[in-house]
Amino acid sequence: MYRNKTFNRKKVMIVFVAVFFIMMFLIGRLVYLMIFCSEYYGNKAENLHERERDIKAARGKLLDANGTVLATNKSVCTISVIHNQMEEPEKVIAMLVKELGISEETARKRVEKVSSIERVKTNVAKETGDAIRAYGLSGVKVDEDYKRYYPYGTLASKVLGFTGADNQGILGLEVKYDEYLQGTNGKILTLTDARGIEIENAGESRLEPVNGYDLCLSLDYNIQMYCEQAAKKVCTKKSADSVSVIVMNPQNGELMAMVNYPEFDLNNPFTLAGDNGEAVSAEEKQNLLNKMWRNQCISDTYEPGSTFKIITAAAALEEGVVKLDDAFFCPGYKIVEDRRIRCARTTGHGAETFETGIMNSCNPVFMELGERLGAENFVGYFKQFGLLSKTNIDLPGEAGTIMHKTENIGPVELATISFGQSFQITPIQLVTTVSSIINGGTRVTPHFGVRILDKDKETVRELKYDDGKQIVSEETSRTMQALLESVVSEGSGKNAKIEGYHIGGKTATSQTLPRSANKYISSFIGFAPADNPQILGMCVIYNPQGVYYGGTIAAPVIRDIFDNIFPYLGIEKDVEMQYTN
């Protein structure tokens, strides 16, 4: 009996102690939550009774080299409805139909949806937003917003790119520099009761937005505009599929213009150019849009043809396998293995030197240079010149060079590569490599971005690029300057000649695949002054009708562009030639 009482007392004590510790734990927990975590849970409770609306940050501007605004923002409005606050839903529906031009079905769906806030339409004109605000209907919210606006419509469309409905970059420089341009959105916080109805006289709290930085570009509005006019003119005249033009400073890689004609309207980027109202599937429309947005200068590869002879000549000079007075003979063809590979001049050029071979753009001369270099050596120069890597231009979507593996380059492939066939590169790669050969031999990185600016136009960041690798000697560079000047002054590029200026350059006419289609690409690349290049331009005409020779139709385009922009850039006439130290 006594033993049982003692046992019961122990059990009671154990239960008491357990309950005591549990109570102490709960009290401690309550103290912790009420004192130490009061701010945290207070904020959470407040958030449950706060309605949040975004205030869009103004996206940074795109500025050309002279400060001209190429992309800015328009003030627009976002219209939203709050179901729990509406007192006259039918009036709200009628107003939305009238002012926004939406169907009654759409308006009713938005108004009757039970949610904290329902967005009806974005990018509404400010005048319309003000008109909606004037109705004074409860439950209707008109919030400030921004829409991207391009003052010059189609200008440099495939370079600048555009933004989506959320003002984030989708294409071109807009997406490449999105982190600098987009800014940080602000917020409007409104107190509500448990039913989600805003508390009268509670006011609003605002978290102000931080606007994006501006981006200063090397692109020059005036040069871009003239290049687009020149591209449109030749495209129309020759009924070509498209025309590309690039203008660059060969000393530092700064791009002054990049044209891909036809361009598209940046303010209506989802409207197909030349849309005739024909119904197309969503998939087909997207494919057509992708084609319309495509920047051929960086995303499309092609066989460069004779403009590539600049690279072959530079490699041969650098390797020491040719001298200016080396003798060659052109009968109009060269037999390589079992193939007869023709020269552009089927009757032949006869006896000629290396120098005259370049002036004549003679294929047999360059096939001989390719043979002297050898496949392995030639591929080595491809690597040295940067041709097997991307240029790293500050635009998305750059394509790489399509080239044979070294072990697959036989005598025939080597011969055709030497004059720019049987492999493919992008126009920007060719422009970059040629610039690097004629600027003293330093590899440059092509780019548009120059500096990031704040709202006070103060520089936040200077944009740097990976330049400085020596790809050819200064001697080889000077020799190429002189050789290419003779091409324009006396050779196949004479249609690019401008009286009083020393211009270097090279023509090309290449055939697209399949050869049976008889489609051609005409091109010309030129630079000036020849002995100290300050500007380099390239024109590529895709599938011109009628006469298709590069020297006949592409060279005059660059001549006309240069003739107009030389005075603008301060490049003077009668510059004394200086090819030696």
Number of C-alpha atoms within 10 A of each C-alpha: 6 6 7 9 10 10 11 11 11 12 12 11 11 12 11 12 12 12 12 12 11 12 12 12 12 12 12 12 12 13 13 12 14 14 10 11 12 13 12 12 13 11 11 12 11 13 15 13 20 22 19 16 16 18 21 25 21 25 27 26 25 23 22 22 17 13 13 15 17 20 24 18 17 15 16 21 24 22 24 20 25 23 22 19 18 18 12 11 19 13 13 22 21 14 18 23 17 13 13 17 10 14 14 15 10 13 22 17 14 20 26 16 14 12 13 16 22 19 13 19 14 18 19 20 17 18 12 16 21 12 13 21 16 9 12 10 17 17 20 24 22 19 18 19 24 25 24 25 19 23 14 16 17 19 21 25 28 27 25 24 22 26 22 12 11 14 21 18 21 14 22 24 24 28 20 18 19 21 14 19 26 26 19 16 17 16 16 16 17 19 21 18 12 8 10 19 20 21 13 9 7 10 10 12 13 14 12 15 16 16 20 22 26 28 26 25 24 21 27 20 22 17 20 20 17 17 30 25 15 21 27 20 14 19 22 13 12 18 14 19 14 21 29 24 29 23 29 27 21 31 22 20 24 21 24 24 24 31 29 26 26 19 22 24 19 25 18 14 19 15 14 17 15 7 8 7 7 5 9 10 8 9 9 11 15 14 12 15 17 12 11 20 24 20 25 26 24 22 17 18 20 21 25 29 25 26 27 22 23 23 23 24 24 24 27 21 21 17 16 12 15 19 12 13 11 11 15 16 17 21 15 19 22 19 12 16 9 7 10 12 17 18 19 16 15 11 12 17 21 10 12 18 16 21 19 22 23 24 22 19 26 26 28 27 25 25 23 17 24 26 16 16 23 17 21 14 16 23 20 16 22 18 13 17 25 19 22 18 14 17 23 14 20 18 24 17 15 20 19 19 17 16 17 16 10 14 8 11 17 14 16 18 17 27 27 19 27 28 30 26 20 20 17 19 24 24 24 26 27 20 23 24 25 26 30 28 28 31 25 24 24 23 29 26 25 26 23 27 27 19 17 22 21 16 12 8 11 11 15 12 12 12 12 11 17 10 15 13 14 16 22 24 16 17 16 21 24 22 20 27 26 20 23 25 27 24 26 25 21 14 21 22 31 24 20 30 25 16 11 10 20 24 29 29 33 32 33 28 24 23 20 16 13 8 9 8 9 10 16 21 24 27 33 31 27 32 30 23 24 30 26 20 21 19 24 30 28 27 28 28 27 23 21 23 14 9 10 23 20 29 22 20 24 29 30 21 25 30 19 16 20 28 16 14 16 17 11 12 12 8 16 12 14 11 15 11 12 11 15 9 5
